[in-house]
Amino acid sequence: MRIGPVMLPAVMFRRLWMMTVPCWLLLVSCQKETQVERANREKILLVGNSAEPKALDHQRVTGVIESKIISSLFEGLVGDDPENDDGAPPGAALSWEHNEDMTGWVFHLQPEGKWSDGTPVTAHDFVFSYHRLLHPEFAGPYAEMLYFLENAEAFNKSEITDFSKVGVKAVDDFTLELKLREPVPYLPSLTRHYSWFPVPRHVVLQHGKMTDRFTKWSVLPNLVGNGPFKLTEWRFHDFIEVKRNTHFWNAANVGLNGIRFYPIENPYTETRAFLSGQLHTTYQLPSDLIRTVKRDKPEFLRQEPYVGTTFIRLNTTRPGLSDPRVRQALSLTLDRDQICEHIMEGFFPAHSLTPKMGAYEPDQKLTFNPEKARALLAEAGYPDGKGFPVYSILIARPAARASAEAIQAMWSKHLNIRVNIQNRDWGSYISAQQSLNFDMASAGWIGDYLDPTTFLNLWTPGNGNNNTGWSDPKYEALLREAALKAEPAERLALFRQAESMLMDAQPILPISHYTRNYLLRPEVKGWHPLLLDNHPWDAIRIER
């Protein structure tokens, strides 16, 4: 999933934080009851969620920010396990089975599964949902997640027009049959991603055609979901509140009465809110506050592995950036060790795109070599940076400025080129990249499931999350060949070869691998470390 920049500003925000904390504490000391204390009584979880979501129609978005809210409102065929990334508890499906080569799967839906308006959830809803996301007129940015279905890619690219040839079929109201283009042993994990979630056919069609992108079905009071909670309030740039869905098939075991998501973009503001009793958990913790919190409030600090990578996305259609020698020069002058040590505390320098994942570990391709970089830049026609265009690095939040400034300084020092920094709100930041209306962007990607393809499939032509203008038929051929390999070692070897090719081309410049640094109150129970950070909301409890 797409994630906004998380690197943190340094001195200015830290000083502001230190000056304003006493004011917050003074305010709290005058209150009879903090917001958290009241929420504890009411069993309402208060969550910092970084930014305002672009939308709650999960077939129109690609971000982590949106996913946190969406996963409270909707549920896929398979549920999330609160303690194990590889767990596969029942979700919208009660059970499932597959054929010998794992290209055919049958899911049996929950007989008591209902939308939050009481309408039964059926296999026809899933067929409708996959039809909608894959339809070329809808232009869903995450359509590629369904390409595992037989003929899904051909339908999405208008190579065929008959959707009945796509590998999804409602055998009856409660039996869904999926036919895949290749063996996919990790399909249950895939269906936990929101691109595989259903949309309510009966509500979508009340507000327009199936392929209409911007209708009112996914806003109050129209939105209905099949998840453990339902949308009850949305105050723009204030909070989004969801309350327990009494029609949820497992409603009796939902531990919370509701959740309130706060779009607090500044991580210092979010930290103040947490320490003053306004939040149960934060989206992140500024890296320069980690040591202070570890010393003074260790019971709140959480530092956990996270399957993700930060990078600079390049628009390879721009002059200069279209030359792989220039892109390699930019990469070779990034001192990733210094960035992680001084700005991104707790993160690890990236030596390729994909983090180590089980038996998969890519070749270490990324190094720091300014001398080689200057030679490549001169070879590309820009000796000592002369004549190189002045471009801008797009960031989504003030929190990304420190890392962008460090990169800006490194390129100035080692290549004598100048870049500007441009800050935009989350929605326009995403839109600019999707329309290739940008030069460079500070970005990141969190794995959607625990397989290298969650990173490597992004960079294929037409992928809604590519947004670089780069593609290579040889790269695509390696991915296709790997997908057909039954032997895991052979499959992973081909992925390594493909990733090596990607790192030679450098349409993106990986910087670091994530660690989740955040704050969590001890009364929140059922919240366990997870590599994908997909905490099932129905498993969370508040115990005072």
C-alpha positions, 0 to 999 in steps of 0.5 A, a space after each residue: 500500500 502507498 504510504 506518505 513520507 514519514 521522515 521527520 523535521 528536526 530542530 524547529 518542530 522539536 523546539 515547538 514541541 518542547 515549548 507547547 507540552 507544558 501548556 498541554 499538560 496544564 490544560 489536562 491537569 485542569 480537566 476532570 477527565 481526559 478524552 482517553 479516560 472518557 473513551 475508556 469508559 465508553 469503549 471507544 478507541 482513539 486513533 491517530 491516523 496521520 491525514 484525511 483519507 482521499 475516499 472511503 470507496 476502497 476501489 478508488 484508493 491505494 493508501 495505508 491511511 485509507 486502509 485503516 478506516 476501510 478495514 473497520 468498515 469492510 471485510 474480505 473473504 479471509 480475516 486478519 489474525 491478531 497475533 500472526 501475519 500468516 494466520 487465516 481465520 474466517 472472514 466473509 467466508 466461513 471456509 474454503 478449499 482449493 484444487 491440487 495446483 492451487 489454481 482453483 479455489 472455492 469460498 463458502 460465505 458466512 450464512 449469517 453475513 450481512 451488510 450494515 443495513 441488514 441486506 445479506 452479503 452474497 457471492 454476487 456482491 463479490 462478482 460485482 465488486 471484481 467486475 467494477 474494479 477491473 472494468 476499464 471505464 472505472 480505472 481502479 488504481 488497484 486493479 492489478 491486485 486482481 490480475 491473479 484471476 484468469 483473464 482479469 488482466 485481459 479484461 482490464 486492458 480491453 483485450 476481451 470484453 466479456 466479463 464472464 470469461 474472467 475467473 470469478 463466478 457465483 455458483 450460488 448465493 453463498 458459494 464463490 468460485 475463483 479460477 487463477 491464471 497461475 498457482 497462488 498458494 498465498 491467495 488467502 492472504 491476498 484476499 485480506 487486502 481491501 482491493 479484494 473486499 466487496 462493495 454493496 452492489 445494491 447501494 452502489 447501483 442506487 447512486 449511479 452506474 457500476 463504473 461511475 467513480 464519484 458517486 455518493 454511495 461511499 459517504 454518509 448517510 449512504 455507506 454500508 459495509 460488511 465489517 465489524 463497524 459502520 460509519 456514523 460521523 465524518 467531520 472533515 479534517 477533524 475525525 471519522 467515527 465508526 460504531 459497532 455494526 450489529 449486523 456483523 456476522 461476528 458482532 457478539 465477539 467485537 470488543 469495542 463500541 467504536 473507533 475515532 480516527 484523527 487525521 493529525 498530519 504533524 507527528 509532533 502535534 500527534 505526540 502532544 495529543 497522545 501524552 495529554 490523554 487525547 489518543 490511545 495510539 499514534 500513527 508514528 513517533 518523531 525519530 528525535 523523540 524516541 530516546 526521550 520517550 524511551 527514557 521517560 515513558 517506556 510503557 508507551 513506546 512501540 518499535 516493531 518490524 514493518 515490511 516497507 520501503 521508503 524511496 524517491 519516485 522519479 518521473 522518467 518522462 522528464 528530460 534528464 530523468 529519462 536517462 538511466 545514467 542520471 537516475 543511477 547518479 542520483 542514487 549513488 550520491 544518497 548516503 543512506 547510512 547517514 540518513 538513517 543514523 541522523 534523520 530516520 532513527 530506527 530505520 535501516 538503510 536499503 540496499 535494494 527495494 524489497 525487504 528481506 521476506 522469508 527465504 527471499 533476500 535480493 542482491 545488495 545493489 545500492 551503494 554510495 559512490 559520488 565519484 562514479 555518480 559524477 562520471 555517469 552524470 557527465 557521460 549523460 551530458 551534464 558535467 558538474 551538473 551544468 545544464 541539468 534542469 531544476 526539479 522539485 521533490 514532492 512531499 505530502 507532509 511537513 514531516 517529510 521535509 528533513 529527509 528531503 532537505 538531506 537529499 537536496 543537500 547531498 545532490 547539491 554537494 556531490 553533483 552540483 544540481 539543485 532541486 526544490 521541495 514542494 509540499 502538497 496535501 495528501 490528495 493532491 500529492 497522490 493525484 499529481 503522481 497518478 497523472 505524472 504531473 510531478 518531477 520527483 516524490 518522497 514516497 514509500 510502499 508497505 507490503 500488501 502481503 508477505 511475498 516479493 510480488 507485492 513490491 515487484 509487480 508495482 513497476 509493470 506498465 499500467 499498474 496504478 501504483 507505478 507512476 514513474 513512466 518506466 517499464 521494461 518488457 524483459 522485467 515483465 517477462 521475468 515476473 511472468 516466468 517466476 509466477 509459473 514456477 512451482 519450485 520455490 527456489 527457482 521462483 525466488 531466483 527469477 525474482 532476484 534477477 528481476 529486482 536486479 534489473 529494476 535496481 539497474 534502471 532506478 525509476 525509484 531510489 530506495 532509501 530505507 526499510 521501515 520500522 514502526 515507531 509509535 505510541 500505544 496506551 497499555 489499556 489497549 489489549 489484543 494489539 500485537 506486533 505484526 509485520 504488515 501492521 494489519 490489526 483486526 479492529 474486532 479483536 481490540 479491547 480496552 481494559 482499564 
